Structures are given as structure tokens and as C-alpha cells.
């Protein structure tokens, strides 16, 4: 029992983080990574594990949880006929290639640079969530050929640099090309699995200085286990809340929260 005591603050914080991330994911249809990465960063830093590769641990752990939870999400959406398997298969190679490229770049960047990347892209995601409109369109069908490789590769690449799945960028992309929102969300859960699988396995091979306790490569095992367990428990609660109340004001509130978190990450990155 005495050996567990030093880890209790971290475990308690992770339980709270996992519970909140699961509710938000079910309530707003937002991937957990957009919540988990900054939560991991502030938790580990507060507990004294603010090493030069802290962001790599946050990204790797977040992607490992997505690898586990995305499989359940894909099955759930598929039961409702909301996964476009033809699109998923056609775009999988480009997304996977971008994810692998994102992993190799992430391993070579400083933690502060990854903070800047997350803060900048998180700010854009928050602004889209706050002001984007469901009726905006770029075209009536997703591009094929070179356009598919550029957009799919970019989706995988940027998602790994943020430690997130396919929803944050994939859902807006597909809806801008005319896909119904529920089908876009279901298909994006498959994107998340394609992004997380190669990148999380890669992060397991990294060597990390001053890592939090019980970290394998760049994946913190207690965080992985607690987050997966808590999100499986609390995501259904978020889904029930989504059907019981109007999610639009909550979505705007979360957008404001995300903008504040992104700006704070940028503030810390520039040393203010």
C-alpha cells in the first residue's frame, strides 16, 4: 500500500479527467484527445514531471487511448449504419501515411514547439466550433486522386501532432463536402483508429527523459488504463444528456473553453 501513496494524486486527477472527457465526447461528439492532451500536460507538469519531452508523453498517451476507444466507437456507429466503409477504405492509406509522418516529426520537435502547434490548431478548432455553420459547402463530393492524398495525409499528419483522433478535422472536412453530420461523425471514428494505431505504436518505442511514473515509451500506462475505463463509463452519460437537452449552447461554451485552453497553451509556449 505504501508504494501506491505517491501516485494517488495523479490517479485521482486522471479519474476526474477521464470522466469529464467521456461526458464531453458523448455530449458534443468531440474526440477525447482535444481534452486529454492539455489535461495531461497540466496534470503532469503540476506534479513535477515537466521534462523536455512532456508533450510527447501527452500525445502518445492520448493516441493510445484513442486506439482503444475508437474500435468501440466504430462498432457502435456501424450498428446504426453511420460508417461510410467505402470512403474509409479509400482514404485509409493517405491518412495512415500522414499519421506516420506526423509521428516522426513529433519525435523530433521540442515540447514547446508541440505546445505551439497544439495551441494554434486548437484555437482554429475552437473558432470553427463557435462560428462554423452546418450549411457551409466547398463541393458536393470529397476529392479523389491527388486531392484525396493531400487532404487525407494532412488530416493524419496534423491529428498526430495534436494527439487527437479523426473527429476534430475529419467531421468539418466531410460536412463541407456534403456528407450528413451523423455519417461524418461515424466515419471519422474510423479515421481516428487509422490515425492512432500506427502513431501510438510508434510512441511506445520512444525514450523519454523525466517521464511520469510507469511510462512505457511515451505512453503513460496508468493514464491509459484510467482514461479508457472512465471514458467507457461516462460517454453513455454524455450521450443521454445530449438527447435530454439542447447541445448548441453547450457546444458554444465548450468552444470558448477550448479557445481559452489553446490560448493558455500558446501563452506558456512563448513564456508569458
BELWOFEN-V617793 format. One record per pair of residues at least 12 apart in sequence whose ideal C-beta (glycine too) atoms are under 6 Angstrom apart, sorted by the first residue. I is the first residue (numbers start at 1). GAP is how many residues later the second one is. D is the distance in whole Angstrom. If there is no record, write none. Layout:
BEGIN
I|GAP|D  I|GAP|D
END
This chain:
BEGIN
10|37|6  13|30|5  14|209|5  14|212|4  15|211|6  17|22|4  18|208|5  18|209|4  18|212|3  18|213|6  19|211|5  19|215|5  21|14|5  21|15|6  21|210|6  22|208|6  22|209|4  22|212|3  22|213|4  23|211|5  23|214|6  23|215|4  25|210|5  26|209|4  26|212|2  26|213|4  27|211|4  27|214|5  27|215|5  28|223|5  28|226|6  29|156|5  31|133|5  31|134|4  31|136|4  31|137|6  32|199|6  33|29|5  33|33|6  33|130|5  33|131|3  33|132|6  34|130|5  34|134|6  36|26|4  37|21|5  37|25|5  37|126|4  38|223|5  40|18|4  40|21|6  41|17|5  44|168|5  49|163|4  51|158|5  51|159|3  52|59|6  53|58|6  53|155|5  53|156|6  54|57|5  55|56|4  55|59|4  55|60|6  56|162|5  57|151|6  57|154|6  57|161|5  57|163|6  59|47|6  59|104|3  60|143|3  60|158|3  60|159|5  61|158|5  61|159|5  61|162|5  61|163|6  62|101|4  63|100|6  63|133|5  63|136|5  63|137|4  64|136|4  64|155|5  64|160|5  65|159|6  65|162|5  65|163|5  66|99|4  66|126|5  66|130|4  67|129|4  67|130|6  67|133|5  68|160|5  69|162|6  70|119|6  70|122|4  70|123|4  73|116|4  74|115|5  74|116|5  77|109|3  77|112|5  82|100|5  82|101|5  82|104|3  83|103|5  83|104|6  83|107|6  84|99|6  84|103|5  87|100|6  88|99|6  88|102|4  91|61|5  92|102|5  94|54|6  94|55|5  94|58|3  94|59|5  95|57|5  95|60|6  95|61|4  95|96|6  95|99|5  96|98|5  96|102|6  97|56|6  98|55|4  98|58|3  98|59|4  99|57|4  99|61|5  99|96|5  99|99|5  99|100|5  100|98|5  101|56|5  102|55|4  102|58|3  102|59|5  103|57|5  103|96|4  103|99|4  106|55|6  112|157|5  115|150|5  115|154|4  116|153|5  117|44|5  118|44|5  118|147|6  119|143|5  119|146|4  119|147|4  121|41|5  122|140|3  123|139|4  125|43|5  126|129|5  126|132|4  126|133|4  126|136|6  128|44|6  129|126|4  130|122|6  130|125|4  138|38|5  138|39|6  139|38|5  140|38|5  142|35|5  155|14|5  155|15|6  156|39|5  159|36|5  160|39|5  165|27|3  165|30|6  166|22|4  166|25|3  166|26|4  166|29|6  167|21|5  170|18|4  170|21|5  171|13|5  171|14|6  171|17|5  203|14|6  203|15|4  203|16|6  204|13|4  204|15|5  205|12|5  206|12|4
END
